[in-house]
């Protein structure tokens, strides 16, 4: 899948600025009791990899980190819109999702547009997807408080514990099929149900 991801990176002009992280070398202990959910073990190991990326980036002195998973699919990538979203980030932003899904589309909280390409959900929004997100490493101590064996899946933890904003419209999806359903289609259908405060 990594070669497919690098094709995606090349398509939007960032392949020369991406460093691959091999999650197979991550210490996988301790492991939590398995949950009776589809793919729990894989999501747990992925969460460990994400936390290790944060830790290594902090050691390297990275100030802003963009994390992209190998099953990324960019849709309607617009570098100017992405730049506008970034320019509109408030000083206290912590997480910026470029690809996201809200698992309960029937009960979505309203969203507030901060500019034409940046939104923030109101209330207790369950925003998910670690496929493409940025972290403000000024908050690295909060990020490293995350423990996958205790706190569950990384994307849910990020949105529940940190100030999370989203690029609008979403620009990345998980490029795979899950239980017979195209995940890109699922992401896009879900995004159409977002309502905005008037």
N, C-alpha and C positions, 0 to 999 in steps of 0.2 A: 504494500500500500504506500510505502514511502516514496517510491518513484512516481506514483500517481500524484501524490501531494506536491512533489517538486515540479511536476508539470503545471499544476495549478499555480504555484508560486511564480514560475517563469511567465505564465500568462498575464499576471498582474505586475510583473517587473520587480519582484523581491527575492528571487531565487538566490542571488549572490549575498543576501543579508540574513539568510536563515541558517541557524545552527541546529542540526538534528540532535535529538536526545534519545539514546537507546535505553528504554525502560527495562530491558531484560536484566540489567545489572543492579537494579534497585533491591535493597534489603526488604524482603517481604514478610518480616516478622515484626511484631506479633500480628497474627491474622484474627479478625473477629469471627464469632460464630456465624456461619453462613446464613443469610436470610433466604427465605423462600421466594425469591424474586428472580425474574429472568435476567441472566447475565450478571448477577451480583458479584461473583468472583472477579470477572473482567473489569467491572466498574471500580472495584476496590483497588486492584492493581494499578489501574489507570490513575486513580486518585493519589496513590503513593508516588507515582511518577511526576504528577503535577507538583506535588509538594517538594519533591527533590529538585525540580527545575527552579522553583522559587528560591530554595536554599542556595543552590549553586549561583544563581543570578545575583543574590544578595552578596555572596562572597566576592563576586566579580565586580561589584560596585554599580550594577545596572540600576538606572533611575526609573525607567519605564520599560515594562516587559510585555511583549506580545506573545501569547501562547497559542499555537496552532496545532491541532491534532492531525494525524496522518490521514484521516478520512474526510478531510475538508473538501468542500465544494464551494467555490465563489460564485455568486449569482449577481448579475448586473453590477459588477465591481465598479465603483466610481471613486477614484482617488480624491477628487475635489470634495465630494460629499463626506468622505471619511475624514479628510483634513478639517472640514467645517465642524464635524462632530467633535473632533479632538480639540479644536480651537474653543469650542463652547464648554469644555469640561470645567466645572467649578473647582476651586482650589482643594476642596475636601473630597474629591472623587476618589474612589478606591478600586472599583472594578468597572470595566467597560466591555460589554458583550457586543461583538459584531455579528454573531450568529446566536440565536436563542429561540427557545420554545417555552410556552407556558402550558404545563401539563393539564390544566383544568380550564379549557377555553370557555366553558359555560359560566365560570365565575371569575372572569378576569377583572382585576381592579382597574380603574381608569388610569390612563397614562397622561403625563404632562410633557408637552414639547418644550425643551429648553432652547432649541433652535430648530431649523428645518430638518436637521439630521441627527438630533440627539433627544432621546426621551428618557423619562424616569417614571416607573410605575408607582402609584400611590398605595399606601397601606402595605400589607404583608404579601407582596407578590412572590409567587414561586416561579422564578425565572431560572431556566436550566439550559445547559449545553456548554461543555468545555471545549467545543470545536474551535472557537476563535474568540479570545478575550484578552484584554490588556489589564495590567495591574500597575497601580501607582506605588512604586517600591518604597515611598516614604512611610508606608504602613506595613512594612515587612514584618514587624513584630506581631501584628495582628494576624497576618497570613500564616506565619510559622506556628501560631498557636493551634492551627488546624491539625487534628490527629485523625487520619482515615479510619483507624481501628475503633475510634470512639465516636467520631462526628459524622460518619456516613459519607455519601458520595460528594465529591468536590464541588460540583456546580451548585447543588442545592445549598451546601454550606456557605458558599460565597454569597449567594443572593439573600440568605437569611441573616447573615451576620455582618455584612459590609454594605456601604453605600454603593449600590449597583445602578449603572446607567446602561442604556442600549443605543446602538447606532440605528437610525431610522432612515429608510427602511432597512431591514436586516440584509446583510451582504454575504453571509456565509451560512452553509447548512452542512449537516452530516450527510456525506455522499454515500449512502448505503441503503440496503433494504432490510427492514426489521419485521419479522413475522408477516411477510407477504406485502408489506406496505412500503412504498418509496418514502424514505425520510425527507428528501428535499421537498416532496409534495406536502408532507405533513407539516414541515416548518412553514411553508408558504401559506397553506390553508389556515394555519393557526394565526399567523401574523395578520391576516385579513380581518380577524375578529377583534383586534385591538380597538378600543374606543378611547377617545381623547376628551379631557376636560374642556368645557367650553369657556 
